[in-house]
Amino acid sequence: MKAAHGAPGEALAIVEMDRPMPGKGEVLIEVAAAGLNRADLAQKAGRYPPPPGASPILGLEVSGIVAEVGPGTERFKVGDRVCALLAGGGYATHVVADEGSLMAVPAGFDLTLACCFPEALFTVWANVFDRAGLKPGENFLCHGATSGIGVMALQMANVWGAAKIFGTAGSDEKCALARELGATRAINYRTEVFEDVVKAEGGADVTLDMVGGDYIQKNIAAANADGRIINIAYQDGFAASVNFAPVLMKRLSLMATTLRARPVLEKRRIRDAVERDFWPHVLSGAIRPVLDGTFPLAEAEAALARMNQGGHSGKILLLP
Ligand SMILES: NC(=O)c1ccc[n+]([C@@H]2O[C@H](COP(=O)([O-])OP(=O)(O)OC[C@H]3O[C@@H](n4cnc5c(N)ncnc54)[C@H](OP(=O)(O)O)[C@@H]3O)[C@@H](O)[C@H]2O)c1
C-alpha cells in the first residue's frame, strides 16, 4: 500500500509499506478519503505521539470500502461502504480499524464526504452530550465554531434542540458560516468581547472550548449557574491564573477529555450513541458535511500547511 509518511519533524512523502492485516474484530478499509485533524500537526511535529499499538502514520479518520475482515467481525463485510474513527494510519491507501469505530455509509451518500463526520461527531458527542450533558432548551457556547469540530457541534446542538447557540470565530466570513450552520449568535472575537455578549444574551449552560489560556476565566464568566465547561484542547495554553470564586458560587463543572487513547470498547459505546442520536440526521441531510477542500494524498504537506495557516473552515480531506 501507499502512505504519506515521514519521521517527526520531516516532510511527508509517499512511501510503499506493507498492507496491515486486520486482527480480531477489525476490518481493512480501502481508503476513499482521509480527514485532516489539528492533532495531526502536533503529531507531525513530534509533540503528540500515537498511543501504544496505533499506527505511526498520521490520520484519525477515513471513509472507504471494507476490503478484508478479521476473525470475529460481526457486523461489517467485504464491500461495505463505511466511515471510521482511527487511532492512526489514515493517510494511506489502506488502514485497519476496529469494527466498533465504523459507521455504515448507505448507497447514494457521497463516500468522500462521509469522511467529514467520524472524528467530529464522536468528539462532540463524547464531550458536549455525554460528559457535559447538553439538554434540549439549554444554551450552548462553541468556540472555534468553524473548525472541523465546531461545524458539527453547531449542527448537532441545533438538531438536539438547544435554545441559544453561540459560536465564536476569528472573521466575519467564518461568523456568516457559523450562522448558516445553526449559530443563533455568531461572535467575531476580534471585534466583540465574547463573554460580555454571551452573558448579556442569556449565558451558556454548556461551553465547548479548544482555546484554553485566558478563555478559562472568560468561559467561567459567560457560564450560567450549574454550567458545564468542557475543554478538548488548550491551544492558547494549559496554564492560567484563575479566580475560582464564580465556579463555587455558580456551581460550575470544569472538564476536559481526549478521544484518541480511549479503549476500543469505549469508542464502540460512543459510536453506538452517535449512530442512534445523530447519524440519522446526517443521512437525512439535517446535518451536512462542511468541506473546505481536497488534496491528493501525495500533497499531504500542502494540506497540512493550509490547516496550520488557519484560513480553512470545516474539513480538509486527502484523496489517495
Ligand atoms: N480532545 C479531543 O478528543 C479532541 C478531538 C478532536 C479535536 N480536538 C481539538 O479540537 C480543536 C479543533 O480541531 P480541528 O481538527 O477541528 O481543528 P481546526 O479545524 O484546525 O480548528 C481549529 C480552530 O481553533 C480556532 N482557534 C482559536 N484559537 C486558536 C489558536 N490559538 N490557534 C489555532 N486555532 C485557534 C480556529 O478558529 P479561528 O480561526 O476562528 O480563530 C479554528 O477554527 C483542536 O485544537 C484539536 O486538537 C480535540
Ligand as a Chemical Component Dictionary entry (heavy atoms), coordinates in Angstrom:
data_LIG
# 
_chem_comp.id                   LIG 
_chem_comp.type                 NON-POLYMER 
_chem_comp.pdbx_formal_charge   0 
_chem_comp.three_letter_code    LIG 
# 
loop_
_chem_comp_atom.comp_id 
_chem_comp_atom.atom_id 
_chem_comp_atom.alt_atom_id 
_chem_comp_atom.type_symbol 
_chem_comp_atom.charge 
_chem_comp_atom.model_Cartn_x 
_chem_comp_atom.model_Cartn_y 
_chem_comp_atom.model_Cartn_z 
_chem_comp_atom.pdbx_ordinal 
LIG N1  N1  N 0  -9.731  16.159 22.942 1  
LIG C1  C1  C 0  -10.124 15.527 21.862 2  
LIG O1  O1  O 0  -10.521 14.370 21.905 3  
LIG C2  C2  C 0  -10.107 16.247 20.535 4  
LIG C3  C3  C 0  -10.629 15.617 19.396 5  
LIG C4  C4  C 0  -10.640 16.339 18.198 6  
LIG C5  C5  C 0  -10.151 17.638 18.164 7  
LIG N2  N2  N 1  -9.618  18.187 19.282 8  
LIG C6  C6  C 0  -9.084  19.562 19.262 9  
LIG O2  O2  O 0  -10.132 20.410 18.843 10 
LIG C7  C7  C 0  -9.591  21.516 18.124 11 
LIG C8  C8  C 0  -10.265 21.601 16.773 12 
LIG O3  O3  O 0  -9.815  20.528 15.973 13 
LIG P1  P1  P 0  -9.976  20.574 14.409 14 
LIG O4  O4  O 0  -9.316  19.402 13.864 15 
LIG O5  O5  O -1 -11.397 20.836 14.115 16 
LIG O6  O6  O 0  -9.076  21.859 14.071 17 
LIG P2  P2  P 0  -9.199  23.079 13.105 18 
LIG O7  O7  O 0  -10.241 22.839 12.053 19 
LIG O8  O8  O 0  -7.834  23.455 12.691 20 
LIG O9  O9  O 0  -9.770  24.236 14.022 21 
LIG C9  C9  C 0  -9.027  24.937 14.977 22 
LIG C10 C10 C 0  -9.904  26.133 15.388 23 
LIG O10 O10 O 0  -9.392  26.745 16.532 24 
LIG C11 C11 C 0  -9.627  28.128 16.442 25 
LIG N3  N3  N 0  -8.590  28.773 17.239 26 
LIG C12 C12 C 0  -8.783  29.522 18.320 27 
LIG N4  N4  N 0  -7.642  29.885 18.873 28 
LIG C13 C13 C 0  -6.675  29.338 18.128 29 
LIG C14 C14 C 0  -5.266  29.340 18.207 30 
LIG N5  N5  N 0  -4.611  29.996 19.168 31 
LIG N6  N6  N 0  -4.581  28.664 17.260 32 
LIG C15 C15 C 0  -5.228  27.988 16.256 33 
LIG N7  N7  N 0  -6.561  27.964 16.150 34 
LIG C16 C16 C 0  -7.279  28.628 17.081 35 
LIG C17 C17 C 0  -9.632  28.465 14.971 36 
LIG O11 O11 O 0  -10.662 29.366 14.750 37 
LIG P3  P3  P 0  -10.474 30.896 14.310 38 
LIG O12 O12 O 0  -9.684  30.925 13.026 39 
LIG O13 O13 O 0  -11.869 31.331 14.164 40 
LIG O14 O14 O 0  -9.728  31.513 15.432 41 
LIG C18 C18 C 0  -10.021 27.157 14.307 42 
LIG O15 O15 O 0  -11.384 27.181 13.939 43 
LIG C19 C19 C 0  -8.080  21.278 18.009 44 
LIG O16 O16 O 0  -7.432  22.031 18.997 45 
LIG C20 C20 C 0  -7.959  19.790 18.273 46 
LIG O17 O17 O 0  -6.712  19.444 18.790 47 
LIG C21 C21 C 0  -9.583  17.514 20.453 48 
# 
loop_
_chem_comp_bond.comp_id 
_chem_comp_bond.atom_id_1 
_chem_comp_bond.atom_id_2 
_chem_comp_bond.value_order 
_chem_comp_bond.pdbx_ordinal 
LIG N1  C1  SING 1  
LIG C1  O1  DOUB 2  
LIG C1  C2  SING 3  
LIG C2  C3  SING 4  
LIG C2  C21 DOUB 5  
LIG C3  C4  DOUB 6  
LIG C4  C5  SING 7  
LIG C5  N2  DOUB 8  
LIG N2  C6  SING 9  
LIG N2  C21 SING 10 
LIG C6  O2  SING 11 
LIG C6  C20 SING 12 
LIG O2  C7  SING 13 
LIG C7  C8  SING 14 
LIG C7  C19 SING 15 
LIG C8  O3  SING 16 
LIG O3  P1  SING 17 
LIG P1  O4  DOUB 18 
LIG P1  O5  SING 19 
LIG P1  O6  SING 20 
LIG O6  P2  SING 21 
LIG P2  O7  DOUB 22 
LIG P2  O8  SING 23 
LIG P2  O9  SING 24 
LIG O9  C9  SING 25 
LIG C9  C10 SING 26 
LIG C10 O10 SING 27 
LIG C10 C18 SING 28 
LIG O10 C11 SING 29 
LIG C11 N3  SING 30 
LIG C11 C17 SING 31 
LIG N3  C12 SING 32 
LIG N3  C16 SING 33 
LIG C12 N4  DOUB 34 
LIG N4  C13 SING 35 
LIG C13 C14 SING 36 
LIG C13 C16 DOUB 37 
LIG C14 N5  SING 38 
LIG C14 N6  DOUB 39 
LIG N6  C15 SING 40 
LIG C15 N7  DOUB 41 
LIG N7  C16 SING 42 
LIG C17 O11 SING 43 
LIG C17 C18 SING 44 
LIG O11 P3  SING 45 
LIG P3  O12 DOUB 46 
LIG P3  O13 SING 47 
LIG P3  O14 SING 48 
LIG C18 O15 SING 49 
LIG C19 O16 SING 50 
LIG C19 C20 SING 51 
LIG C20 O17 SING 52 
# 
